[in-house]
Amino acid sequence: MKIRESSPALRDELSQRPAEKIVFTNGVFDLLHPGHIQLLQYAREQGDILVVGVNDDASVRRLKGEKRPLFPLNERMEILAALECVDFVVPFSEDTPLQLIQALGNIDVLVKGGDYAPGQVVGRQEVEGRGGKLCLFKLAEKYSTSALIDKIVKNF
């Protein structure tokens, strides 16, 4: 099973694989779309193990509003875990993944979408401070879950 309920358990598991390059990305991943898939595939190509941090339902409501998420955490994690490119899925309850990144400790590559400037990426300093690197993925086409929801509501 790819889903891990806590960062300490995952950290212990990852520490048993020191020769492998660990890649981390994070997000809400509500209503998965092609942009999510492209980001995750790109992230997986950057190393040997892809860990995906997923905002829990309370943090999604704080960030996106009371009507979100559309899918509860366990279902969003199950969807991500079903993807071949994803090795581990772990939830976090804060608004940013900083505490999760610090708890995992051994991230070699941090991947975010190209809509972020390097200075905006939470966890960059921690990863780079341990000798890791930041990779920004530029999407060929802009995707947005919020825009997709608006389109569905308007047209259906």
C-alpha positions in Angstrom: 0.0 0.0 0.0 1.4 3.4 -1.0 -0.6 5.5 1.6 1.2 6.4 4.8 -0.8 8.1 7.6 2.1 9.7 9.3 5.4 11.3 8.4 7.5 9.5 11.1 6.6 6.1 9.6 7.4 7.3 6.1 10.6 8.9 7.2 11.7 5.6 8.8 10.8 3.7 5.6 12.7 6.1 3.4 15.8 6.0 5.6 16.1 2.3 4.7 16.7 3.4 1.1 19.6 5.8 1.3 20.9 5.2 -2.2 17.6 6.3 -3.8 16.9 9.9 -4.8 13.7 11.0 -3.1 11.4 13.5 -4.8 8.6 15.4 -3.0 5.7 17.4 -4.3 2.5 18.4 -2.7 -1.0 19.8 -3.3 -4.7 19.5 -2.8 -5.2 17.2 -5.8 -9.0 17.7 -5.8 -10.6 16.8 -9.1 -7.5 15.4 -10.7 -6.8 16.9 -14.2 -4.1 16.5 -16.9 -2.0 19.3 -15.3 -1.8 17.2 -12.1 -0.8 14.1 -14.0 1.9 15.9 -16.0 3.3 17.4 -12.8 3.4 14.1 -11.1 5.0 12.3 -14.1 7.6 15.1 -14.3 8.3 14.8 -10.6 8.8 11.0 -10.8 11.3 11.5 -13.6 13.5 13.6 -11.2 14.4 10.7 -9.0 13.8 7.2 -7.8 10.9 7.6 -5.2 8.1 10.1 -5.5 6.4 11.2 -2.3 3.2 13.2 -2.6 2.0 15.3 0.3 -1.7 16.0 0.3 -3.5 18.8 2.2 -6.1 17.4 4.6 -9.7 18.5 4.4 -9.5 21.2 7.0 -6.5 22.9 5.3 -8.2 22.7 2.0 -11.2 24.6 3.4 -8.9 27.2 4.9 -7.1 27.6 1.5 -9.9 27.1 -1.0 -13.2 27.9 0.9 -15.9 26.0 2.7 -17.2 24.2 -0.4 -13.9 22.4 -1.0 -12.6 19.8 -1.2 -14.9 18.0 -3.6 -13.4 14.7 -2.6 -12.4 13.9 1.0 -8.8 13.3 1.9 -9.0 9.5 1.9 -10.4 9.4 -1.6 -7.9 12.0 -2.9 -5.1 9.9 -1.4 -6.6 6.7 -2.9 -6.7 8.3 -6.4 -3.1 9.4 -6.2 -1.9 6.1 -4.8 -3.4 4.4 -7.9 -1.1 6.3 -10.2 2.0 4.3 -11.3 4.3 7.3 -11.0 3.5 7.8 -7.3 5.3 5.8 -4.7 4.0 7.2 -1.5 1.1 9.5 -0.4 1.1 11.2 3.0 -1.4 13.8 4.4 -0.5 17.0 6.1 -2.8 19.3 8.1 -1.0 22.6 7.9 -1.6 25.2 5.2 1.9 24.6 3.8 4.0 21.4 3.6 6.9 22.9 5.6 6.4 20.7 8.7 6.1 17.6 6.5 9.2 18.5 4.6 11.1 19.0 7.8 9.7 15.8 9.3 10.7 13.7 6.2 14.1 15.3 6.3 15.8 13.5 3.4 14.2 15.0 0.3 16.6 15.3 -2.6 14.3 17.1 -5.1 11.4 19.4 -4.4 9.0 19.8 -7.4 6.4 22.5 -7.8 4.4 23.9 -10.7 6.0 26.6 -12.8 3.4 29.2 -11.6 5.6 29.6 -8.5 8.7 31.8 -8.4 11.6 30.0 -6.6 11.4 32.3 -3.6 7.7 31.5 -3.1 8.2 27.7 -2.8 7.7 26.6 0.8 10.4 24.1 1.8 13.0 25.2 -0.8 15.5 26.5 1.8 15.2 23.3 3.8 15.7 21.0 0.8 18.6 23.1 -0.6 20.1 23.4 2.8 20.5 19.6 2.8 22.1 19.6 -0.6 18.9 19.0 -2.5 17.4 21.0 -5.3 14.2 22.7 -6.5 12.6 21.9 -9.9 9.8 24.0 -11.3 7.6 22.3 -13.9 6.2 24.5 -16.6 2.9 23.3 -17.9 2.3 23.5 -21.7 -1.3 24.5 -20.9 -2.7 26.2 -17.8 -5.0 24.0 -15.8 -7.0 25.0 -12.7 -9.3 22.9 -10.6 -11.2 26.0 -9.5 -11.7 27.1 -13.1 -12.8 23.5 -14.0 -15.4 23.6 -11.2 -16.7 27.0 -12.4 -17.0 25.7 -16.0 -18.9 22.6 -14.8 -21.3 24.7 -12.7 -21.9 27.2 -15.5 -22.4 24.7 -18.3 -24.2 21.8 -16.6 
